[in-house]
Amino acid sequence: MWLIFTIPKSNRSWAYLLTDIKNHYHFDDKIFKFELGMAQQPLANRLWILVKHPQFTWWCGHCIVLFCTTIYFWYWITLSWSEGKTYYYTAYFGAMLSYGVVVYKSFGSPQLNWEYFQKINKDENVFYLTLALMWFMSTPVFVTLIPYATFSLFHFITYLRANILQAFSPPPAHSSPGSSGTQTSVNSASKYIQIWVHKNYEPAMNMVSFVEVVVITLFLLFNIVVTLQLRFITLFVYCFFLRMRYLMNTYTQQVFTAVARFLDERLLPPSASPSVPLAVTRAYQHAKNAIIWMGRRNHHNSRRD
């Protein structure tokens, strides 16, 4: 989902987002260039160009995710999640809308053939779209919204900076020594957004990876084993998603490494407590070896492909 390319480190976080929207999502550049002849057009024309582009639909999906997640969070912390579940499902509708636009722009209409499957089976947007569909059809689990809401927050403010602000106050056609108060305010807001993204991007991605690997997995196990509100197939599909995330995402790899180190210290000798049953140690070792084997196997297959 997040593309890394060689750029100065100081600008890397902001460039991630611009690349994510412009290149990986395959949106054409005309929507990003309000400065080219757009300053002289009426505001209504500039907004119409913005609204009729598929990227605006993509942005609206992220707005829905943010709004509905915020509302559902209030129901969740007040233990009224059953009353607010409409917002939960609407948030995932917004996620499917956004990722659906991305997948359609990238791969075209769905086709029932092997060639199309080969094109989409290693695309993270497809995985997040599929996962959103699964959550949409399952019993609400609030923590599953955290990664989607985090991504939506960054996409929301990036689009706001690159398009909405520029539509309302595009740069003048010819540079001039002075600038209007509106343009100055837009420039200040744009700069503030850029600084905020640069400061918070990497911590947010680390947090998302931790939530995906640890928090959501624990909540799924609880809802499957204890409350019986979810089916085991849900955990199976989610483990497949984590496997693909591990192969594609550095942040996810770092979280898996940290979790393995944490569990090794507590469950494996010589650092493990003597009170840890031998059966637990053996079960953990077998599970760890199986996960490592699957990771290496899929990494080898992905490199061969």
N, C-alpha and C positions, 0 to 999 in steps of 0.2 A: 504494500500500500504506500509506503513511504520510500521514495527513490533517492539513493545516495549517489552523488557525483562529485568530481573533484573541483572544489571551490575553496576559497580561504575560509578557515575555521570560524572567523568572526561573523561571516555571513551565511554559514551553513544552515542554521535552523530555519531562517526565513526562506532560503532557496529551496529547501525541502518542500515547503508548502506550495511555492509557485510552480515547481516542477510537478508536484502531485496533481495540481489542477490543470496546468497547461499541456503537459506532455503525456503523462501516464493516463490521464482521462481523455486524451484525444479530442479536446475541444479546440476549435480553430482559434486563430489569434485575433480576429476582427473585434471580438468583444472586449479585448484587453487594450485596445488602442483608441481610446476616446480622444487622445490628443491630436490625432490625425484628421483634421477637418470637422471634428465633433463640437468644438467649442462654440462655433458660430450657429449651431442648430438649436432650435427651441428645446426646452427641457422635456416636453412631451415626446419629441422624436428620440431623444437620447434614452429615455426610459423605455420606449417601445422597442428599440433595438435590444435593450437589455432583457426585457421580459420575454420576447419571442424566441430567445436563444435557449436551447436545451439546458444550458448550464444554470439558468435561473430556476428551472424545475428542480435540478439537482440541489441548488441552494435552499429552495423552499423545503425540500425533504429534510435537510439538516436543521432548519428552523423548527420544523415539527418535532424532530427528535429532542432538541434542546428544551422546547417549551413543555412538551408532555412529560419528559423525564423529570423536570423541575417540579411539576405539579404532582406527579406520582410519588416523588421522594417525600413530599409533605404527607401524603396518605400513608406512606410506608413507616415513617418515624412516629406517626401518631397511631400506629397499629390498626389502620383502617384500609389496608391494602385491597381488600375485597371490594370496597366502595369505589376505589380509584382505578380498578383494573382496566377500565376503558382507556385511560391515559397511557397505561403500559402498552396496550396493543396498538394504540394510535402512534406511539413513539416508534414501534417497529414497522408500522406502515410507512412512516417517514423514512426510516432506514432503508426499507426495500425500494422506496421510490428513488432515493439518491443512488444507491448502488445499482439499481436497475437501469437508470440512465447511463451510468458509467459502463456497465457491461454491454448495453446495447450500442453505445457509441464505439466501444472497443471491438466488438465481435459481430455486430449486426443481429438480426432476428435469430432466435434459437432454431437449431436444425437437429434432427434426429439422425445423425451420422457420426462415424468415428472421427472423421477429420475435425469436425466442430468440437467434439469432446476433447481432442488432443490440444486444441487451441486454448480451451478455457480451464483445463484441469490443473494448471499451475498458476492461476491468477488469483491474487488475494482478494480482489473485489468480488469475484465469484464465490469464494469461500465465505466472506462476510455476508453476502446476499443470501446464500443458502442457510447460514447460521441464523440470520434474522428471520427467515421463513420458519425455521424450526422453533425459535423462541415464540414467534407469533402464534404458532399452533399448540404451544405447550402451556402448562400452568405457570403463572407469572413468577419469575425469580428476579428480584430487583437488581441484584448485583450484575446481571448480564447486560444491563443497560449502560453500565459505567464506561466500558470501552467505546461504545457507539456514541455516547454523549460527549466523551472527551474528543474523539475525532471530529464530531460535529461542531464543537466549540471552536476548534482551530480552523476548520473549513469556513464556518460562519464569519469569523472576523477577518480571515484572509480575503474572502470574496467581498466583504464589506469594504475593506481597504482598497482592493484592486479594481472594483467595479462600481459599487454603490456610491462611494464618496466621489469618484471620478465622474460619474454620471451627473450628479448634482452640481459639481464644480470642477469641470475638466480644465486642464492646464490651457492657458491661452495659446492661440495658434502661433504667435510670435512672442518670444521671450521679451520681457520688459524689466527695467530696473526695479519697479515697484510691483506690488501685487495687492489685490483687493483683500478686505478683511475676511471675506468668506474663504478665499483661496488660502490665506494664512491659517485659518482655523482648520481647513481640510488637511493642509500639510502637517500641522501640529498633531492632529488626530492620527494621521497616517504614520507619523514617526513614532508616536506612542504605541500604536499597535505593533509596529515592527520591533520595538524594544521589548515589549511584553512577550511576543512570540519567541524572540531570541533567548529570553531569560527562562521561559517556562516550557519550551518544547521538549527538551530532553528529560527533565523530571517527569513531565506528563507521560511520555512514552514509557519510561521505566515503571511508572505507576500502573499504566494500562497492562503492561506485560505481567506484572506481579498479580494484578487482579485476575487476568486470564488464566495464569498458570496455577495460582494458589487459591484465591478467594472463590472464584466461580466453581472450581473443581470440588472444593470442600462443601459448598452449598449444594451442588448437584448430588454428591454422595449422601448428604443429610436428607435431601428431598426424595432420594431413591430408596435408601435403606431405612430411614427412621419414619418419615411422614408418608412414604409410599405415594407421593403426589406426582412423581415423574417415572417414566419407564427407563429400564436399563439401556435401551437403544439410544436414549438421549445422551448418556455418558459415553457410549461407544462413538457416536458421531462427533461429540465434542473432543474426545481424545484424538480422533483423526484430524480435526481442525488444529489442535495443538501441535501435532506432529508436523503438519505443513507449515505452521507458524515458526516452529523451531528451525526448519530447513531454510526459511526465507528471512528471518528477522533476528538481528543481532541482540536486541533487547530481550527477546524471549530466550535466546541461548544463555544470556547472562543470568536470568532468573532461574532457569533450570540448574545451572551450575551452582548458584547460591543455595538453592533448596537441597540439592544433593549433598553439598558440604555440611549444611545444617543437620540433615538427617544422619549422615555418616558419623558425625561427632556424638550423636545421642543413641545410635542404634548399633554401631559396629565397634568391636574391640580395636584398640585398647582403651579408647576414650569413652565408650559406652558405660553406663552405670551397671554394676553387677546385678541390679534388680530387674534388668530387662530380660524377659524370658528368651531362651534360646530359640524357640519357635518363631518369635517376632523377628529376631535377628536374621534367621534363615529366610523367612518370608520376604523381608525387606530386600535381602541380597538377591533373591531370585527375581523379584519385581524389578529391581534396579538393573540387573543384567539383561532382562527382557527388553526394558526400555532402551538401554544402550544398543542392544543388537538391532532393534527396529530402527533406531536413529541412524546407525551406520549403514544399514541395508538400504534405507530410503535415500540417504545421502549419496551412496554409490550409484543407485539407479537414476537419481536426478542428474548426476554428473555425466553418466553414460548417455542419457537422452539429450 
